[in-house]
Amino acid sequence: MKTRRLSVLVALLILAFGMLGSAAVAQGDVVIINWWTEDYIDLDQINETLVNPFNAENPGIQLVVTPQTSLNDTLRTALASGEAPDILQTPGASFIAEFLKSGLIYDLAGAAAEFGWEEKLLPWAYQSGILEGGLYSIPLTYESMILLYNKTLFEANGWTVPTNLAEFEAVAEAALAAGINPLTYGNVGWQPTNEHLVGIYLNNVAGPENVYKALIGEKSWTDPEFAEAISLLKTHIADNGWFGGSLETYFSLGWDDFWAELSNGQAAMMMIGTWGFRGANEFFDESGQEWDWAPLPVFSENAGAYNYELATGSTLSVNAETANPEAVVTVLNWLMSNPDRVLNIASGYG
């Protein structure tokens, strides 16, 4: 396992476009398509691997790339005012649902049928974009949950990366004895981190098969295995205060805070998604310490062997007010038509 340039975050597509209003703007015979993305991207990488190649192959369309601060909030405001870009990037399929009843999202079902997108995407990922009989989003990234840890700290203390509950709790107790927080994480700036932890404990205590049965209505969320999962999370985060020192601290930490703790050796481990590789590279480069990652420990026999919670991350939708839906569909189809291209684009995000 590498601690540099590691990118398990399997990005289907990651890009950005200019803040020039809701509709594609025509300049002569060239149509400009606007797409906003997160502000942490490597814009040079995106231009080199995505924008420039697309523009060269499609001389009648020009992509304009502009990262946005607080993308989700900015996009919501722009949609309400009629100033949103042509391509809409959101943190997941569920985030686009709020705009459907207002008629702000373009139905991609016709384009999907024409270009065979259902065959190009994982079935469950394709289906996640179907709402009220239409296709309103497609995956931008795929992500999983992992255990990140301070490798320098582990080696200095002779700790072994935990693979089960007993080993996990032993490392946590050893860290406490050394005056180190066993884990760090926080929800300031992004409250869905709470859901990350609940998902981790459900899958690694109750087990993925039981979680699936509950999702399709074959089991109740009040069954003992789910109660056990939530009880264990409560013990670790609230009773033991293993995440940053206390439950109150967890609710006060943001991205920069918990990465500073982990990279400086104030905390030993972090349960996070594969998007965390970006933070690990940045903060550990600054601290001079080393990091590594491993599968999440299995907390019960129900969970079986290691499991990776594969899910979509960000998703792409189309503004219903775009003046050039055909050009927008051309962009999306180009992105999905070459797996090697997708991986090349993703290579700068680790």
WOKA-V738258 format. One record per residue. N is the residue number from 1. SS is DSSP state (helix for helix, strand for strand, loop for the rest). Layout:
N_SS / N_SS
This chain:
1_loop / 2_loop / 3_loop / 4_loop / 5_loop / 6_loop / 7_loop / 8_loop / 9_loop / 10_loop / 11_strand / 12_loop / 13_loop / 14_loop / 15_loop / 16_loop / 17_loop / 18_loop / 19_loop / 20_loop / 21_loop / 22_loop / 23_loop / 24_loop / 25_strand / 26_strand / 27_strand / 28_loop / 29_loop / 30_strand / 31_strand / 32_strand / 33_strand / 34_strand / 35_strand / 36_strand / 37_strand / 38_strand / 39_loop / 40_loop / 41_loop / 42_loop / 43_helix / 44_helix / 45_helix / 46_helix / 47_helix / 48_helix / 49_helix / 50_helix / 51_helix / 52_helix / 53_helix / 54_helix / 55_helix / 56_helix / 57_helix / 58_loop / 59_loop / 60_loop / 61_strand / 62_strand / 63_strand / 64_strand / 65_strand / 66_strand / 67_strand / 68_strand / 69_loop / 70_loop / 71_helix / 72_helix / 73_helix / 74_helix / 75_helix / 76_helix / 77_helix / 78_helix / 79_helix / 80_helix / 81_helix / 82_loop / 83_loop / 84_loop / 85_loop / 86_loop / 87_strand / 88_strand / 89_strand / 90_strand / 91_loop / 92_loop / 93_helix / 94_helix / 95_helix / 96_helix / 97_helix / 98_helix / 99_helix / 100_helix / 101_helix / 102_helix / 103_loop / 104_loop / 105_strand / 106_loop / 107_loop / 108_loop / 109_helix / 110_helix / 111_helix / 112_helix / 113_helix / 114_helix / 115_helix / 116_loop / 117_helix / 118_helix / 119_helix / 120_helix / 121_loop / 122_loop / 123_helix / 124_helix / 125_helix / 126_helix / 127_helix / 128_loop / 129_loop / 130_strand / 131_strand / 132_loop / 133_loop / 134_strand / 135_strand / 136_loop / 137_loop / 138_strand / 139_strand / 140_loop / 141_strand / 142_strand / 143_strand / 144_loop / 145_strand / 146_strand / 147_strand / 148_strand / 149_strand / 150_strand / 151_helix / 152_helix / 153_helix / 154_helix / 155_helix / 156_helix / 157_helix / 158_loop / 159_loop / 160_loop / 161_loop / 162_loop / 163_loop / 164_strand / 165_helix / 166_helix / 167_helix / 168_helix / 169_helix / 170_helix / 171_helix / 172_helix / 173_helix / 174_helix / 175_helix / 176_helix / 177_helix / 178_loop / 179_loop / 180_loop / 181_strand / 182_strand / 183_strand / 184_loop / 185_loop / 186_loop / 187_loop / 188_loop / 189_loop / 190_loop / 191_loop / 192_loop / 193_helix / 194_helix / 195_helix / 196_helix / 197_helix / 198_helix / 199_helix / 200_helix / 201_helix / 202_helix / 203_helix / 204_helix / 205_helix / 206_helix / 207_loop / 208_helix / 209_helix / 210_helix / 211_helix / 212_helix / 213_helix / 214_helix / 215_helix / 216_loop / 217_loop / 218_loop / 219_loop / 220_loop / 221_loop / 222_loop / 223_loop / 224_helix / 225_helix / 226_helix / 227_helix / 228_helix / 229_helix / 230_helix / 231_helix / 232_helix / 233_helix / 234_helix / 235_helix / 236_helix / 237_helix / 238_helix / 239_helix / 240_loop / 241_loop / 242_loop / 243_strand / 244_loop / 245_loop / 246_loop / 247_helix / 248_helix / 249_helix / 250_helix / 251_loop / 252_loop / 253_loop / 254_loop / 255_helix / 256_helix / 257_helix / 258_helix / 259_helix / 260_helix / 261_helix / 262_helix / 263_helix / 264_loop / 265_loop / 266_loop / 267_strand / 268_strand / 269_strand / 270_strand / 271_strand / 272_strand / 273_strand / 274_loop / 275_loop / 276_helix / 277_helix / 278_helix / 279_helix / 280_helix / 281_helix / 282_helix / 283_helix / 284_helix / 285_helix / 286_helix / 287_helix / 288_loop / 289_loop / 290_loop / 291_strand / 292_strand / 293_strand / 294_strand / 295_loop / 296_loop / 297_loop / 298_strand / 299_loop / 300_loop / 301_helix / 302_helix / 303_helix / 304_loop / 305_loop / 306_loop / 307_loop / 308_loop / 309_loop / 310_loop / 311_strand / 312_strand / 313_loop / 314_loop / 315_strand / 316_strand / 317_strand / 318_strand / 319_strand / 320_loop / 321_loop / 322_loop / 323_loop / 324_loop / 325_helix / 326_helix / 327_helix / 328_helix / 329_helix / 330_helix / 331_helix / 332_helix / 333_helix / 334_helix / 335_helix / 336_helix / 337_loop / 338_loop / 339_helix / 340_helix / 341_helix / 342_helix / 343_helix / 344_helix / 345_helix / 346_helix / 347_loop / 348_loop / 349_loop / 350_loop
